[in-house]
Amino acid sequence: MKRRLFALSLLLAGAFLLCSACLVACGGVPRSPGESQDGSTDGSSTVRLEGAGATFPQPLYLEWIGAFIQERKGIRINYQGIGSGGGIQQLTQGTVDFGASDAPMKDEEIAAAEAAGGAKVLHIPMVFGAVVLAYNLKGVEHLRLDQESLAGIFLGTITRWDDAAIAALNPGSELPATDILVVHRSDASGTTSIFTTYLAQISAEWSASVGQGKDVKWPVGVGGQGNDGVAAVVRQQPGALGYVELSYALETGLSVATLQNKAGNYVAPSLESTLAAAKGVDFPEDLRFSLSNSAAPDAYPIVGATWLLVYDRMESPAQAVALKAFLTWCLENGATVARELNYAPLPDELRPLAQAKIDQMQ
Amino acid sequence: MADPVFAALTGAAGILVLIILGYMVVVTTLTAWPAMQSQGWSFIFSTTWDPSRGQYGILAFVYGTVLTSLIALVIAVPFSLGIALFLTEIAPGWIRGPVAYMVDLLAAVPSVVYGLWGVFVLLPGLLQPLAVWLSRTLGWIPIFAGPGSGLSFFGAGVVLAIMIIPIISSLSREVLRAVPSDEKNAAFALGATRWEMITGAVLPRAKAGIIGAVMLGLGRALGETIAVALLVGSREQITASILKPGYTMASIIANQFTEATGDHIRALVGVGVVLFIITIVVNVAARALVWRMVEA
């Protein structure tokens, strides 16, 4: 009796597994997430777009999406901030309709995405952002750092706030005799990419020993998760110094350091100094560029762009039309909201180039 | 066997669980195998984790996992035993219910809530000041060497301790309750004080079960992910000082998985396999000990 029951149990378990395997094989996951299986949009006339990527522009994109779908009924857009690398990966895997990244895609990433999607990848710059050094020092209103001291702090050669190099730059401030708590990102991010690109440009030692990228082996410091994680750690630990996007520092009321730019001037991060970094830049045809360490006299040195990544050919024409409309709307009407949230909108030279890219979509 | 269909269904459910567990082990090991093979033994014994150069050595993460769990145990076991003894031996009847309920409620708090609470409340309020103070006054002892940081093995260990206290204390309570009252009365009859009764008659009987409970708590601490990722400092290093930032196996997976490709992902799955093995060994040993006690 027992043996028969055991055999029956085995049979039932196997049958269950077989059924679930069949369901998975037949159902599958549609490559275009906004569509149902047979290629039409879901039931009603709503078009759904899915996007994912960088956390830096997330507050801005969510505002833009909210305003856009109010104006244009019948389109629904969803954006998830999972990090620049995640956005590129999701676009390549086809689980999102558009990706967002603070770092332009590398050649290998573009090749992989184009092979997977069967269409060309377009980089559409949306806004510029500044990466600022937020610090927590009571009584120090304006901290100044030059290129050597900044690199030294992150390399671990300068370990205390009252180090001679920092004291020389800040004669009027009382720097405490405590260790500098360096805070970096524990997750991979475009913000890290922008910051390490800059460090590699100003310090040969950094370039040789650490390098640049979305995630590097930091010589010193603790890691915080996301821009908000780093901001939280800096806000709570006296003596902390970390890098975040400008908007996060302003939101949490953190003090930010004034940095020395390539021309030798000390510039505080702001919308104006961010935009100044784009002056005189020769934008390449595929619009993958770096604004780091700009030579303009009034430019803030650590500036990067953030891109939306799309395929030039989408599976559903309805979705392509909707996405084109959204992107065009952002370029034309998004500037005011961007400024309010402390993102720098594209300068006049760049906007028509970006629009030309959008027009390539079908 | 009153109802053959019912018996067959429950049997099927049990077999299904075993199949799924076996499938998980096989698939993860197969996925991770190329990466682990390319590194050889240095996968486990090297401390260099550098995906950009294709080097995957997980020793620092194993160290961090073991160290944070040990710190959690050192803090949690006295507290849990104290709570369990208090509730079974000392507390008046009307207190037992509510206090036991509240301690068990700690187990219901989601891990990510513990992490956020740890970063925003505990870190500035307790962990950072305590770490700095410890490194200043006791810094000559290697395990407290400075500079002390709240985001460290110590910080993660403290929050882990709070998370495993309900597990250890509720299991210990059951074990302590199973001690026959005849033995306790006999100790009293021989003139023992309450404390002597506890150490002489109760604890020796409950020892195996309590060790089992502790190991189950250890099993949870080994696998804890988000709370530790937010508090451990994200720095892969092996250092004697518990006040320095570190890294654990679960946190490296959580931090790097979304961005990883190719060999990097396979190496992360390999980290998961090693963690899986360690946790299973600890859990199996714990269950065996607890069964032995309950059946005795």
Interface residues (C-beta under 8 A of the other chain):
Chain A: M1 K2 L5 F6 L8 S9 L10 L11 L12 A13 F16 L17 I82 G83 G85 G86 Q89 D179 L181 S186 D187 A188 G211 G213 K214 D215 V216 K217 W218 G221 V222 G223 G224 Q225 G229 A232 V233 Q236 Q237
Chain B: M1 P4 A7 A8 L9 T10 G11 A12 A13 G14 I15 L16 I19 D50 P51 S52 V119 F120 L123 P124 Q128 P147 S149 G150 L151 A229 L230 G233 S234 R235 P245 S251 N255 Q256 T258 E259 T261
